[in-house]
Amino acid sequence: MRATAGENRAAEPGSGTYRPDIDGLRAIAILSVVAFHAFPEVAAGGFVGVDIFFVISGYLISSIILKALGNSTFSFVEFYGRRIRRLLPSLCVVIAAILVGGWVMLLPDEFRALGKHAVAGIGFASNLLLWTEAGYFDAAADTKPMLHLWSLGIEEQFYIVWPLLLWYAWKRGFDGFRLGLAITLASFAVNVACVHPFPAATFYLPVTRFWEILAGGLLAQAHVRGWLAVEDDHRGPPFLRDAAAAAGLALFLAALAMLDKHAAFPGGWALLPVTGTLLLIG
């Protein structure tokens, strides 16, 4: 949950118009996750804030890529350079601070384990390491200081693949929306099929999470192609847009109220925060 200006600025695709509502959604996502960890009995469903952030990330970053491709200015060096400059400095500070605290407070075996998590965090692979160790909601996971880096791992693994696919589709004249939709449906299907027999793998592995980020990417494509009204466009009855936003908020609140750590998540339950976020942004 790394909200900064610049590359990930909350702007409408192609317009540069600042979207304060998206920054508001970011705040809701962050606060709900913090509340879940601080007051798990009160905010039992707060972990869905991560899913909100996945959708926001997919929408904003896909918007940037699509705009650059449309202007024939997209550069892999520039794209990944911005990602590195934006993420690595703060990530290194956080990991260094945790390591200093671990040196003071942890036993030798615990500190060695923390070192493994530090290496995985720097390599954007925390989700893969955590998958091999335990489930997200068990007691052992709650004691891992770098647990929060799992979602960053999934995001960066996604952004290794997605820009390449979008660029290739654009270069070859393929329909990027259909490509994204096919991957989204496949990822969601694997997620639903595996959530009960392999809950930890479904929670942590990118293949069962990419559909959430891609959902935001599909919305960005719909906006860029003019299929949906943008912020300064008044097409369609206003009450329909208000109703869509209200429905999105209701879905998010339903997720908060209905879900807890015992739910088979993500699975089909993740449709609540994902669809709600799409409706609010759209």
Accessible surface in RSA format (square Angstrom, percent):
REM  Atomic radii and reference values for relative SASA: ProtOr
REM  Chains: A
REM  Algorithm: Lee & Richards
REM  Probe-radius: 1.40
REM  Slices: 20
REM RES _ NUM      All-atoms   Total-Side   Main-Chain    Non-polar    All polar
REM                ABS   REL    ABS   REL    ABS   REL    ABS   REL    ABS   REL
RES MET A   1    55.25  28.6  25.95  17.2  29.30  69.8  16.98  14.4  38.27  50.7
RES ARG A   2    51.52  21.6  44.31  22.6   7.20  17.1  38.81  53.0  12.71   7.7
RES ALA A   3    49.43  45.4  20.96  32.3  28.47  64.8  21.39  30.1  28.04  74.3
RES THR A   4    61.59  43.8  49.65  50.3  11.94  28.5  60.16  80.8   1.43   2.2
RES ALA A   5    79.64  73.2  55.03  84.9  24.61  56.0  59.77  84.2  19.86  52.6
RES GLY A   6    53.01  65.4   0.00   N/A  53.01  65.4  40.76 111.9  12.25  27.4
RES GLU A   7    14.43   8.3   2.44   1.8  12.00  28.6   8.84  17.1   5.59   4.6
RES ASN A   8     4.64   3.2   4.64   4.5   0.00   0.0   0.00   0.0   4.64   4.5
RES ARG A   9   105.41  44.3  98.00  50.0   7.41  17.6  33.38  45.6  72.03  43.7
RES ALA A  10     1.21   1.1   0.00   0.0   1.21   2.7   0.00   0.0   1.21   3.2
RES ALA A  11    19.91  18.3  16.88  26.1   3.03   6.9  16.88  23.8   3.03   8.0
RES GLU A  12     4.73   2.7   2.27   1.7   2.46   5.9   1.54   3.0   3.19   2.6
RES PRO A  13    15.07  11.0   0.18   0.2  14.90  54.1   2.79   2.3  12.28  76.3
RES GLY A  14    54.87  67.7   0.00   N/A  54.87  67.7  22.30  61.2  32.57  72.9
RES SER A  15    60.93  51.5  24.11  32.2  36.82  84.8  32.57  69.4  28.35  39.7
RES GLY A  16    48.95  60.4   0.00   N/A  48.95  60.4  27.01  74.1  21.94  49.1
RES THR A  17    58.55  41.6  51.41  52.1   7.14  17.0  39.99  53.7  18.56  28.1
RES TYR A  18    86.32  40.3  77.02  43.8   9.30  24.2  58.40  43.9  27.92  34.4
RES ARG A  19    14.37   6.0  14.37   7.3   0.00   0.0   1.50   2.1  12.86   7.8
RES PRO A  20    79.07  57.6  71.77  65.4   7.30  26.5  71.95  59.4   7.12  44.2
RES ASP A  21    63.37  44.4  48.78  48.5  14.59  34.5  52.00 122.4  11.37  11.3
RES ILE A  22     0.00   0.0   0.00   0.0   0.00   0.0   0.00   0.0   0.00   0.0
RES ASP A  23    47.20  33.1  41.55  41.4   5.65  13.4  20.65  48.6  26.55  26.5
RES GLY A  24    32.84  40.5   0.00   N/A  32.84  40.5  31.26  85.8   1.59   3.6
RES LEU A  25    13.54   7.5  12.72   9.1   0.82   2.1  12.72   8.9   0.82   2.2
RES ARG A  26     8.52   3.6   8.52   4.3   0.00   0.0   3.83   5.2   4.69   2.8
RES ALA A  27    46.04  42.3  40.78  62.9   5.26  12.0  45.79  64.5   0.25   0.7
RES ILE A  28    68.45  39.0  66.10  49.2   2.36   5.7  67.70  48.8   0.75   2.0
RES ALA A  29     0.00   0.0   0.00   0.0   0.00   0.0   0.00   0.0   0.00   0.0
RES ILE A  30    53.84  30.6  53.74  40.0   0.10   0.2  53.74  38.7   0.10   0.3
RES LEU A  31   120.33  67.0 117.20  83.8   3.13   7.9 117.43  82.5   2.91   7.8
RES SER A  32    13.23  11.2   5.65   7.5   7.58  17.5  12.76  27.2   0.48   0.7
RES VAL A  33    18.83  12.4  18.83  17.0   0.00   0.0  18.83  16.4   0.00   0.0
RES VAL A  34    85.18  56.0  81.67  73.9   3.51   8.5  84.72  73.6   0.46   1.2
RES ALA A  35    30.00  27.6  27.53  42.5   2.47   5.6  29.86  42.0   0.14   0.4
RES PHE A  36    16.64   8.3  16.30  10.1   0.35   0.9  16.30   9.9   0.35   1.0
RES HIS A  37    89.32  48.8  62.90  43.7  26.41  67.6  42.39  43.7  46.92  54.6
RES ALA A  38    58.17  53.5  27.01  41.7  31.15  70.9  37.33  52.6  20.84  55.2
RES PHE A  39   126.68  63.4 122.05  75.6   4.62  12.0 126.68  76.8   0.00   0.0
RES PRO A  40    66.09  48.2  61.26  55.8   4.82  17.5  61.26  50.6   4.82  30.0
RES GLU A  41   157.80  90.6 131.85  99.8  25.95  61.8  61.13 118.2  96.67  78.9
RES VAL A  42   133.08  87.6 101.90  92.2  31.19  75.1 106.80  92.8  26.29  71.3
RES ALA A  43    22.71  20.9  15.01  23.2   7.70  17.5  22.71  32.0   0.00   0.0
RES ALA A  44    29.43  27.1  27.22  42.0   2.21   5.0  27.89  39.3   1.54   4.1
RES GLY A  45     0.25   0.3   0.00   N/A   0.25   0.3   0.00   0.0   0.25   0.6
RES GLY A  46     0.16   0.2   0.00   N/A   0.16   0.2   0.16   0.4   0.00   0.0
RES PHE A  47     5.01   2.5   2.61   1.6   2.39   6.2   2.80   1.7   2.21   6.3
RES VAL A  48     0.00   0.0   0.00   0.0   0.00   0.0   0.00   0.0   0.00   0.0
RES GLY A  49     0.00   0.0   0.00   N/A   0.00   0.0   0.00   0.0   0.00   0.0
RES VAL A  50     9.21   6.1   9.21   8.3   0.00   0.0   9.21   8.0   0.00   0.0
RES ASP A  51     1.05   0.7   1.05   1.0   0.00   0.0   0.00   0.0   1.05   1.0
RES ILE A  52     2.09   1.2   2.09   1.6   0.00   0.0   2.09   1.5   0.00   0.0
RES PHE A  53     6.26   3.1   6.26   3.9   0.00   0.0   6.26   3.8   0.00   0.0
RES PHE A  54     1.03   0.5   1.03   0.6   0.00   0.0   1.03   0.6   0.00   0.0
RES VAL A  55     0.00   0.0   0.00   0.0   0.00   0.0   0.00   0.0   0.00   0.0
RES ILE A  56     0.35   0.2   0.35   0.3   0.00   0.0   0.35   0.3   0.00   0.0
RES SER A  57     0.81   0.7   0.63   0.8   0.18   0.4   0.33   0.7   0.48   0.7
RES GLY A  58     0.05   0.1   0.00   N/A   0.05   0.1   0.05   0.1   0.00   0.0
RES TYR A  59     0.00   0.0   0.00   0.0   0.00   0.0   0.00   0.0   0.00   0.0
RES LEU A  60     2.43   1.4   1.42   1.0   1.02   2.6   1.61   1.1   0.82   2.2
RES ILE A  61     0.00   0.0   0.00   0.0   0.00   0.0   0.00   0.0   0.00   0.0
RES SER A  62     0.25   0.2   0.25   0.3   0.00   0.0   0.16   0.3   0.09   0.1
RES SER A  63     7.22   6.1   6.15   8.2   1.08   2.5   6.37  13.6   0.86   1.2
RES ILE A  64    45.41  25.8  40.67  30.3   4.75  11.4  44.11  31.8   1.30   3.5
RES ILE A  65     0.27   0.2   0.02   0.0   0.25   0.6   0.27   0.2   0.00   0.0
RES LEU A  66    27.31  15.2  21.40  15.3   5.91  14.9  21.48  15.1   5.83  15.7
RES LYS A  67    97.94  47.8  89.78  55.1   8.16  19.4  57.24  51.5  40.70  43.4
RES ALA A  68    18.61  17.1  15.93  24.6   2.68   6.1  18.22  25.7   0.39   1.0
RES LEU A  69     7.05   3.9   6.22   4.5   0.83   2.1   6.33   4.4   0.72   1.9
RES GLY A  70    63.41  78.2   0.00   N/A  63.41  78.2  33.15  91.0  30.26  67.8
RES ASN A  71    89.78  61.9  67.25  65.0  22.53  54.2  18.12  43.6  71.65  69.3
RES SER A  72    84.92  71.8  55.08  73.5  29.83  68.7  34.08  72.6  50.83  71.2
RES THR A  73    86.56  61.6  67.80  68.7  18.76  44.7  66.92  89.9  19.64  29.7
RES PHE A  74    35.78  17.9   7.17   4.4  28.61  74.4   8.27   5.0  27.51  78.7
RES SER A  75    42.57  36.0  34.71  46.3   7.86  18.1  26.72  56.9  15.85  22.2
RES PHE A  76    54.66  27.3  51.18  31.7   3.47   9.0  51.37  31.1   3.29   9.4
RES VAL A  77   129.62  85.3 120.47 109.1   9.14  22.0 126.97 110.3   2.64   7.2
RES GLU A  78    89.00  51.1  81.76  61.9   7.24  17.2  33.31  64.4  55.69  45.5
RES PHE A  79     1.97   1.0   1.46   0.9   0.51   1.3   1.70   1.0   0.27   0.8
RES TYR A  80    63.42  29.6  63.37  36.1   0.05   0.1  61.90  46.5   1.52   1.9
RES GLY A  81    17.12  21.1   0.00   N/A  17.12  21.1  16.14  44.3   0.99   2.2
RES ARG A  82    60.20  25.3  57.52  29.3   2.67   6.4  33.86  46.3  26.33  16.0
RES ARG A  83     8.08   3.4   7.96   4.1   0.12   0.3   6.51   8.9   1.57   1.0
RES ILE A  84    93.24  53.1  91.41  68.1   1.83   4.4  93.13  67.1   0.11   0.3
RES ARG A  85   157.12  66.0 141.76  72.3  15.35  36.6  74.86 102.3  82.26  49.9
RES ARG A  86    41.08  17.2  20.95  10.7  20.13  47.9  24.92  34.1  16.16   9.8
RES LEU A  87     3.91   2.2   2.96   2.1   0.95   2.4   3.05   2.1   0.86   2.3
RES LEU A  88    52.22  29.1  52.16  37.3   0.06   0.2  52.22  36.7   0.00   0.0
RES PRO A  89    79.21  57.7  68.01  62.0  11.20  40.7  78.31  64.7   0.90   5.6
RES SER A  90    63.07  53.3  56.59  75.5   6.48  14.9  50.11 106.7  12.96  18.2
RES LEU A  91     9.82   5.5   5.97   4.3   3.85   9.7   9.75   6.8   0.07   0.2
RES CYS A  92    57.01  43.1  52.91  59.0   4.10   9.6  26.30  66.6  30.71  33.1
RES VAL A  93   103.89  68.4  99.47  90.1   4.42  10.6 103.02  89.5   0.87   2.4
RES VAL A  94    61.70  40.6  58.70  53.1   3.00   7.2  61.57  53.5   0.13   0.3
RES ILE A  95     7.69   4.4   7.69   5.7   0.00   0.0   7.69   5.5   0.00   0.0
RES ALA A  96    52.18  48.0  48.25  74.5   3.93   8.9  51.57  72.6   0.61   1.6
RES ALA A  97    63.45  58.3  46.67  72.0  16.77  38.2  54.03  76.1   9.41  24.9
RES ILE A  98    32.96  18.8  26.09  19.4   6.88  16.6  31.70  22.8   1.26   3.4
RES LEU A  99    51.90  28.9  50.80  36.3   1.10   2.8  51.10  35.9   0.80   2.2
RES VAL A 100   101.75  67.0  98.58  89.2   3.17   7.6 101.68  88.3   0.07   0.2
RES GLY A 101    19.82  24.4   0.00   N/A  19.82  24.4  19.51  53.5   0.31   0.7
RES GLY A 102     4.43   5.5   0.00   N/A   4.43   5.5   3.14   8.6   1.29   2.9
RES TRP A 103   189.16  75.9 170.81  82.7  18.34  43.1 142.03  75.7  47.13  76.5
RES VAL A 104   115.00  75.7  84.08  76.1  30.91  74.5  88.88  77.2  26.12  70.8
RES MET A 105   150.48  77.9 115.59  76.5  34.90  83.1  81.55  69.3  68.93  91.3
RES LEU A 106    58.53  32.6  41.42  29.6  17.11  43.0  41.64  29.2  16.89  45.5
RES LEU A 107   120.85  67.3 120.35  86.1   0.51   1.3 120.85  84.9   0.01   0.0
RES PRO A 108    94.53  68.9  85.86  78.3   8.66  31.5  93.63  77.3   0.89   5.6
RES ASP A 109    96.74  67.8  89.33  88.9   7.41  17.5  34.09  80.2  62.65  62.5
RES GLU A 110    84.15  48.3  77.28  58.5   6.86  16.3  33.45  64.7  50.70  41.4
RES PHE A 111    53.37  26.7  52.90  32.8   0.47   1.2  52.90  32.1   0.47   1.3
RES ARG A 112   153.22  64.3 141.73  72.2  11.49  27.3  76.29 104.3  76.93  46.6
RES ALA A 113    43.31  39.8  40.37  62.3   2.94   6.7  42.62  60.0   0.69   1.8
RES LEU A 114     6.32   3.5   3.46   2.5   2.86   7.2   5.74   4.0   0.58   1.6
RES GLY A 115    25.03  30.9   0.00   N/A  25.03  30.9  24.14  66.2   0.89   2.0
RES LYS A 116   114.62  55.9 105.83  64.9   8.78  20.9  68.62  61.8  46.00  49.0
RES HIS A 117     9.69   5.3   9.68   6.7   0.01   0.0   6.44   6.6   3.25   3.8
RES ALA A 118     8.24   7.6   8.04  12.4   0.20   0.5   8.24  11.6   0.00   0.0
RES VAL A 119   113.72  74.8 107.50  97.3   6.23  15.0 110.71  96.2   3.01   8.2
RES ALA A 120    13.15  12.1   7.23  11.2   5.92  13.5  12.85  18.1   0.30   0.8
RES GLY A 121     1.46   1.8   0.00   N/A   1.46   1.8   0.50   1.4   0.97   2.2
RES ILE A 122    74.07  42.2  68.36  50.9   5.71  13.8  68.36  49.2   5.71  15.5
RES GLY A 123    51.01  62.9   0.00   N/A  51.01  62.9  30.67  84.2  20.34  45.6
RES PHE A 124    44.49  22.3  40.48  25.1   4.01  10.4  42.30  25.6   2.18   6.2
RES ALA A 125    30.65  28.2  30.25  46.7   0.39   0.9  30.25  42.6   0.39   1.0
RES SER A 126     1.82   1.5   1.82   2.4   0.00   0.0   0.95   2.0   0.87   1.2
RES ASN A 127     0.00   0.0   0.00   0.0   0.00   0.0   0.00   0.0   0.00   0.0
RES LEU A 128    68.64  38.2  68.22  48.8   0.41   1.0  68.56  48.2   0.08   0.2
RES LEU A 129    33.56  18.7  29.05  20.8   4.51  11.3  32.66  22.9   0.90   2.4
RES LEU A 130     1.44   0.8   1.35   1.0   0.09   0.2   1.35   0.9   0.09   0.3
RES TRP A 131   104.27  41.8  93.80  45.4  10.48  24.6  81.82  43.6  22.45  36.4
RES THR A 132    97.40  69.3  58.30  59.1  39.10  93.2  60.61  81.4  36.78  55.6
RES GLU A 133    65.99  37.9  30.70  23.2  35.29  84.0  30.38  58.8  35.61  29.1
RES ALA A 134    21.76  20.0   8.10  12.5  13.65  31.1  20.64  29.1   1.12   3.0
RES GLY A 135    25.29  31.2   0.00   N/A  25.29  31.2  17.59  48.3   7.70  17.2
RES TYR A 136    12.28   5.7   7.00   4.0   5.28  13.7   2.61   2.0   9.67  11.9
RES PHE A 137    45.87  22.9  32.61  20.2  13.26  34.5  34.70  21.0  11.17  32.0
RES ASP A 138    56.76  39.8  45.55  45.3  11.22  26.5  41.11  96.7  15.65  15.6
RES ALA A 139    82.34  75.7  69.55 107.3  12.79  29.1  74.14 104.4   8.20  21.7
RES ALA A 140    52.74  48.5  43.35  66.9   9.39  21.4  49.97  70.4   2.77   7.3
RES ALA A 141     1.07   1.0   0.98   1.5   0.10   0.2   0.98   1.4   0.10   0.3
RES ASP A 142   101.30  71.0  68.51  68.2  32.79  77.5  27.70  65.2  73.61  73.4
RES THR A 143   107.78  76.7  80.44  81.6  27.33  65.1  73.82  99.2  33.95  51.3
RES LYS A 144    38.49  18.8  30.87  18.9   7.62  18.1  29.10  26.2   9.39  10.0
RES PRO A 145    65.76  47.9  42.34  38.6  23.41  85.1  56.01  46.2   9.74  60.6
RES MET A 146     1.39   0.7   0.40   0.3   0.98   2.3   0.40   0.3   0.98   1.3
RES LEU A 147    12.41   6.9  12.32   8.8   0.09   0.2  12.32   8.7   0.09   0.2
RES HIS A 148    98.81  54.0  83.68  58.2  15.13  38.7  76.68  79.0  22.14  25.8
RES LEU A 149    11.64   6.5  10.40   7.4   1.24   3.1  10.46   7.3   1.18   3.2
RES TRP A 150     4.82   1.9   4.82   2.3   0.00   0.0   1.50   0.8   3.33   5.4
RES SER A 151     9.81   8.3   9.81  13.1   0.00   0.0   2.43   5.2   7.38  10.3
RES LEU A 152     4.35   2.4   4.35   3.1   0.00   0.0   4.35   3.1   0.00   0.0
RES GLY A 153     0.48   0.6   0.00   N/A   0.48   0.6   0.28   0.8   0.20   0.5
RES ILE A 154     0.00   0.0   0.00   0.0   0.00   0.0   0.00   0.0   0.00   0.0
RES GLU A 155     7.21   4.1   7.21   5.5   0.00   0.0   0.00   0.0   7.21   5.9
RES GLU A 156    15.50   8.9  14.25  10.8   1.25   3.0   4.82   9.3  10.69   8.7
RES GLN A 157    28.59  16.0  26.25  19.2   2.34   5.6  25.49  54.3   3.11   2.4
RES PHE A 158     3.42   1.7   3.42   2.1   0.00   0.0   3.42   2.1   0.00   0.0
RES TYR A 159     1.77   0.8   1.60   0.9   0.16   0.4   1.77   1.3   0.00   0.0
RES ILE A 160   104.07  59.2 103.97  77.5   0.10   0.2 104.01  74.9   0.05   0.1
RES VAL A 161    65.45  43.1  64.44  58.3   1.01   2.4  65.39  56.8   0.06   0.2
RES TRP A 162     2.56   1.0   2.26   1.1   0.29   0.7   2.56   1.4   0.00   0.0
RES PRO A 163     0.00   0.0   0.00   0.0   0.00   0.0   0.00   0.0   0.00   0.0
RES LEU A 164    87.80  48.9  85.89  61.4   1.91   4.8  86.10  60.5   1.70   4.6
RES LEU A 165    56.37  31.4  55.97  40.0   0.40   1.0  56.05  39.4   0.32   0.9
RES LEU A 166     4.30   2.4   3.09   2.2   1.22   3.1   3.09   2.2   1.22   3.3
RES TRP A 167    82.52  33.1  82.52  39.9   0.00   0.0  67.97  36.2  14.55  23.6
RES TYR A 168   103.01  48.1 103.01  58.6   0.00   0.0  68.70  51.6  34.31  42.3
RES ALA A 169     1.60   1.5   1.43   2.2   0.16   0.4   1.53   2.2   0.07   0.2
RES TRP A 170   109.83  44.1  89.11  43.1  20.72  48.6  78.91  42.1  30.92  50.2
RES LYS A 171   126.95  61.9  98.34  60.3  28.61  68.1  52.68  47.4  74.27  79.1
RES ARG A 172   151.24  63.5 124.42  63.4  26.82  63.9  23.83  32.6 127.41  77.2
RES GLY A 173    66.88  82.5   0.00   N/A  66.88  82.5  33.98  93.2  32.90  73.7
RES PHE A 174   119.80  59.9 103.49  64.1  16.30  42.4 107.50  65.2  12.29  35.2
RES ASP A 175    54.32  38.1  38.55  38.4  15.77  37.3  25.12  59.1  29.20  29.1
RES GLY A 176     8.78  10.8   0.00   N/A   8.78  10.8   5.83  16.0   2.95   6.6
RES PHE A 177    41.46  20.7  41.46  25.7   0.00   0.0  41.46  25.1   0.00   0.0
RES ARG A 178   175.78  73.8 170.77  87.1   5.01  11.9  49.16  67.2 126.62  76.7
RES LEU A 179    55.61  31.0  49.67  35.5   5.94  14.9  54.86  38.5   0.75   2.0
RES GLY A 180     0.00   0.0   0.00   N/A   0.00   0.0   0.00   0.0   0.00   0.0
RES LEU A 181    69.81  38.9  69.81  49.9   0.00   0.0  69.81  49.0   0.00   0.0
RES ALA A 182    59.72  54.9  48.34  74.6  11.39  25.9  54.74  77.1   4.98  13.2
RES ILE A 183    49.04  27.9  46.27  34.5   2.77   6.7  48.89  35.2   0.15   0.4
RES THR A 184    13.67   9.7  13.67  13.9   0.00   0.0  13.67  18.4   0.00   0.0
RES LEU A 185   107.26  59.7 103.53  74.1   3.73   9.4 103.98  73.0   3.29   8.9
RES ALA A 186    57.84  53.2  48.48  74.8   9.36  21.3  57.07  80.4   0.76   2.0
RES SER A 187     5.96   5.0   3.36   4.5   2.60   6.0   5.38  11.4   0.58   0.8
RES PHE A 188    48.41  24.2  48.41  30.0   0.00   0.0  48.41  29.4   0.00   0.0
RES ALA A 189    56.70  52.1  48.21  74.4   8.49  19.3  53.39  75.2   3.31   8.8
RES VAL A 190    57.54  37.9  54.85  49.7   2.68   6.5  57.47  49.9   0.07   0.2
RES ASN A 191     0.00   0.0   0.00   0.0   0.00   0.0   0.00   0.0   0.00   0.0
RES VAL A 192    66.82  44.0  60.15  54.5   6.66  16.1  60.15  52.3   6.66  18.1
RES ALA A 193    71.11  65.4  45.54  70.3  25.58  58.2  55.98  78.8  15.13  40.1
RES CYS A 194    33.00  25.0  33.00  36.8   0.00   0.0   2.80   7.1  30.21  32.6
RES VAL A 195     7.88   5.2   5.90   5.3   1.98   4.8   5.90   5.1   1.98   5.4
RES HIS A 196   138.25  75.6 117.26  81.5  20.99  53.7  76.72  79.1  61.53  71.6
RES PRO A 197    82.27  60.0  50.00  45.6  32.27 117.3  62.09  51.3  20.18 125.4
RES PHE A 198   122.23  61.2 117.45  72.7   4.78  12.4 122.23  74.1   0.00   0.0
RES PRO A 199    78.69  57.4  76.72  69.9   1.97   7.2  77.00  63.6   1.70  10.5
RES ALA A 200    30.50  28.0  26.04  40.2   4.45  10.1  29.60  41.7   0.89   2.4
RES ALA A 201    18.19  16.7  16.66  25.7   1.53   3.5  16.96  23.9   1.23   3.3
RES THR A 202     0.51   0.4   0.04   0.0   0.47   1.1   0.41   0.6   0.10   0.2
RES PHE A 203    10.67   5.3  10.67   6.6   0.00   0.0  10.67   6.5   0.00   0.0
RES TYR A 204     0.46   0.2   0.46   0.3   0.00   0.0   0.00   0.0   0.46   0.6
RES LEU A 205    35.97  20.0  35.97  25.7   0.00   0.0  35.97  25.3   0.00   0.0
RES PRO A 206    27.99  20.4  27.99  25.5   0.00   0.0  27.99  23.1   0.00   0.0
RES VAL A 207    76.89  50.6  74.48  67.4   2.42   5.8  76.57  66.5   0.32   0.9
RES THR A 208     4.21   3.0   4.21   4.3   0.00   0.0   4.21   5.6   0.00   0.0
RES ARG A 209     1.57   0.7   1.57   0.8   0.00   0.0   0.00   0.0   1.57   1.0
RES PHE A 210    29.26  14.6  29.26  18.1   0.00   0.0  29.26  17.7   0.00   0.0
RES TRP A 211     6.26   2.5   6.26   3.0   0.00   0.0   6.26   3.3   0.00   0.0
RES GLU A 212     0.00   0.0   0.00   0.0   0.00   0.0   0.00   0.0   0.00   0.0
RES ILE A 213     0.06   0.0   0.00   0.0   0.06   0.2   0.00   0.0   0.06   0.2
RES LEU A 214     1.50   0.8   1.50   1.1   0.00   0.0   1.50   1.1   0.00   0.0
RES ALA A 215     8.96   8.2   6.26   9.7   2.70   6.1   7.53  10.6   1.43   3.8
RES GLY A 216     0.00   0.0   0.00   N/A   0.00   0.0   0.00   0.0   0.00   0.0
RES GLY A 217     0.21   0.3   0.00   N/A   0.21   0.3   0.21   0.6   0.00   0.0
RES LEU A 218    20.63  11.5  19.72  14.1   0.91   2.3  20.03  14.1   0.60   1.6
RES LEU A 219    17.50   9.7  13.07   9.3   4.43  11.1  16.78  11.8   0.72   1.9
RES ALA A 220     0.00   0.0   0.00   0.0   0.00   0.0   0.00   0.0   0.00   0.0
RES GLN A 221     3.26   1.8   2.79   2.0   0.47   1.1   1.17   2.5   2.10   1.6
RES ALA A 222    10.55   9.7  10.55  16.3   0.00   0.0  10.55  14.9   0.00   0.0
RES HIS A 223     9.20   5.0   1.69   1.2   7.52  19.2   1.28   1.3   7.92   9.2
RES VAL A 224    70.12  46.1  41.52  37.6  28.61  68.9  46.17  40.1  23.95  65.0
RES ARG A 225    95.89  40.3  65.07  33.2  30.82  73.4  32.64  44.6  63.25  38.3
RES GLY A 226    36.88  45.5   0.00   N/A  36.88  45.5  25.43  69.8  11.45  25.6
RES TRP A 227   136.13  54.6 104.88  50.8  31.25  73.4  89.07  47.5  47.05  76.3
RES LEU A 228    69.63  38.8  66.91  47.9   2.72   6.8  69.42  48.8   0.21   0.6
RES ALA A 229    20.57  18.9   9.57  14.8  11.00  25.0   9.57  13.5  11.00  29.1
RES VAL A 230    34.92  23.0  33.71  30.5   1.20   2.9  34.92  30.3   0.00   0.0
RES GLU A 231    79.50  45.6  59.74  45.2  19.75  47.0  36.03  69.7  43.47  35.5
RES ASP A 232   111.16  77.9  88.44  88.0  22.72  53.7  42.64 100.4  68.52  68.3
RES ASP A 233    33.77  23.7  29.30  29.2   4.48  10.6  12.03  28.3  21.74  21.7
RES HIS A 234   154.53  84.5 130.87  91.0  23.66  60.5  94.82  97.7  59.71  69.5
RES ARG A 235   123.14  51.7 111.56  56.9  11.59  27.6  75.47 103.1  47.67  28.9
RES GLY A 236    48.47  59.8   0.00   N/A  48.47  59.8  30.31  83.2  18.16  40.7
RES PRO A 237    59.48  43.4  52.68  48.0   6.80  24.7  58.66  48.4   0.83   5.1
RES PRO A 238   100.54  73.3  98.00  89.3   2.53   9.2 100.31  82.8   0.22   1.4
RES PHE A 239   134.42  67.3 128.42  79.5   6.00  15.6 130.87  79.3   3.55  10.2
RES LEU A 240    96.56  53.8  91.04  65.1   5.52  13.9  91.36  64.2   5.20  14.0
RES ARG A 241    90.50  38.0  80.95  41.3   9.55  22.7  44.18  60.4  46.32  28.1
RES ASP A 242    98.42  68.9  92.20  91.8   6.22  14.7  29.67  69.8  68.74  68.6
RES ALA A 243    54.14  49.8  42.50  65.6  11.63  26.5  50.06  70.5   4.08  10.8
RES ALA A 244    34.59  31.8  28.05  43.3   6.54  14.9  34.03  47.9   0.56   1.5
RES ALA A 245    37.84  34.8  36.75  56.7   1.09   2.5  37.01  52.1   0.82   2.2
RES ALA A 246    61.68  56.7  50.11  77.3  11.57  26.3  56.43  79.5   5.26  13.9
RES ALA A 247    44.50  40.9  36.39  56.2   8.11  18.5  43.56  61.3   0.94   2.5
RES GLY A 248     0.00   0.0   0.00   N/A   0.00   0.0   0.00   0.0   0.00   0.0
RES LEU A 249    82.06  45.7  82.06  58.7   0.00   0.0  82.06  57.6   0.00   0.0
RES ALA A 250    56.65  52.1  48.45  74.8   8.19  18.6  52.39  73.8   4.25  11.3
RES LEU A 251    48.59  27.1  48.32  34.6   0.27   0.7  48.59  34.1   0.00   0.0
RES PHE A 252    12.68   6.3  12.68   7.9   0.00   0.0  12.68   7.7   0.00   0.0
RES LEU A 253    92.65  51.6  89.76  64.2   2.88   7.3  90.07  63.3   2.57   6.9
RES ALA A 254    29.54  27.2  22.62  34.9   6.92  15.8  28.95  40.8   0.59   1.6
RES ALA A 255     0.00   0.0   0.00   0.0   0.00   0.0   0.00   0.0   0.00   0.0
RES LEU A 256    51.62  28.7  41.58  29.7  10.05  25.3  41.71  29.3   9.92  26.7
RES ALA A 257    88.58  81.4  47.40  73.1  41.18  93.7  57.70  81.3  30.88  81.8
RES MET A 258   114.10  59.1  80.80  53.5  33.30  79.3  71.70  61.0  42.40  56.2
RES LEU A 259     3.72   2.1   0.55   0.4   3.17   8.0   0.94   0.7   2.78   7.5
RES ASP A 260    53.54  37.5  52.91  52.7   0.63   1.5  10.14  23.9  43.40  43.3
RES LYS A 261   105.33  51.4  93.16  57.2  12.17  29.0  41.91  37.7  63.42  67.6
RES HIS A 262   150.39  82.2 117.12  81.4  33.26  85.1  83.02  85.6  67.37  78.4
RES ALA A 263    25.66  23.6   6.14   9.5  19.51  44.4  15.88  22.4   9.78  25.9
RES ALA A 264    29.79  27.4  15.97  24.6  13.82  31.4  25.01  35.2   4.78  12.7
RES PHE A 265     9.56   4.8   1.39   0.9   8.18  21.3   1.39   0.8   8.18  23.4
RES PRO A 266     0.00   0.0   0.00   0.0   0.00   0.0   0.00   0.0   0.00   0.0
RES GLY A 267     0.43   0.5   0.00   N/A   0.43   0.5   0.43   1.2   0.00   0.0
RES GLY A 268    38.08  47.0   0.00   N/A  38.08  47.0  23.36  64.1  14.72  33.0
RES TRP A 269    98.69  39.6  94.60  45.8   4.10   9.6  78.31  41.8  20.38  33.1
RES ALA A 270     0.00   0.0   0.00   0.0   0.00   0.0   0.00   0.0   0.00   0.0
RES LEU A 271    78.44  43.7  77.50  55.4   0.94   2.4  77.68  54.6   0.77   2.1
RES LEU A 272    32.60  18.2  32.03  22.9   0.57   1.4  32.60  22.9   0.00   0.0
RES PRO A 273     0.14   0.1   0.00   0.0   0.14   0.5   0.01   0.0   0.13   0.8
RES VAL A 274     3.08   2.0   3.08   2.8   0.00   0.0   3.08   2.7   0.00   0.0
RES THR A 275    49.58  35.3  49.58  50.3   0.00   0.0  37.66  50.6  11.91  18.0
RES GLY A 276     0.00   0.0   0.00   N/A   0.00   0.0   0.00   0.0   0.00   0.0
RES THR A 277     2.61   1.9   1.97   2.0   0.64   1.5   0.00   0.0   2.61   3.9
RES LEU A 278    45.46  25.3  43.07  30.8   2.38   6.0  43.32  30.4   2.14   5.8
RES LEU A 279    59.52  33.1  53.59  38.3   5.93  14.9  55.48  39.0   4.04  10.9
RES LEU A 280    47.29  26.3  31.64  22.6  15.65  39.3  31.64  22.2  15.65  42.1
RES ILE A 281     3.96   2.3   0.00   0.0   3.96   9.5   0.00   0.0   3.96  10.7
RES GLY A 282    43.06  53.1   0.00   N/A  43.06  53.1  21.86  60.0  21.20  47.5
END  Absolute sums over single chains surface
CHAIN  1 A    13316.8      10814.2       2502.6       9814.5       3502.2
END  Absolute sums over all chains
TOTAL         13316.8      10814.2       2502.6       9814.5       3502.2
